[in-house]
């Protein structure tokens, strides 16, 4: 059953309706019902938006030089005892600016220095449903070795 006007429906109602899509999943990929894979729930779209924001370097987006996160700038600084805190701060700053509806519950940073690997796990919820938490993990490695 499709909603008569999906824009006026509550988020939970839209999430349960199989005929309603929230947005486009990034990075772009071929979907079953069209050119782009679509997200069906607020949780799916928030995950996609959060990952896209954190992997966008400030200055990379044309006409919006402040869009993005300082994550990669921080990662290429010399390692010190506060690197984990700097990573967490850069993520929290970007999310509070560009995704104010996302509530960050936890940002965990794990280093594997021998392999030049940083794992970042982010647990979050949305202001629409603060009790429902979800998470994403970013595994950032230096390629070529």
ABEGO torsion letter per residue (X at the ends): XBBABAAABBAAAAAABAABBABBBOBBBBBAAEABBBBABAAAAAAAAAAAAAABBBGABBGBAABEBAAAAAAABBBBAAAAAAAAAAAAAAAAAABAABBBABBBBBBBAAAGBBBBBBBBBBAABAABBBBBBBBBBBBGX
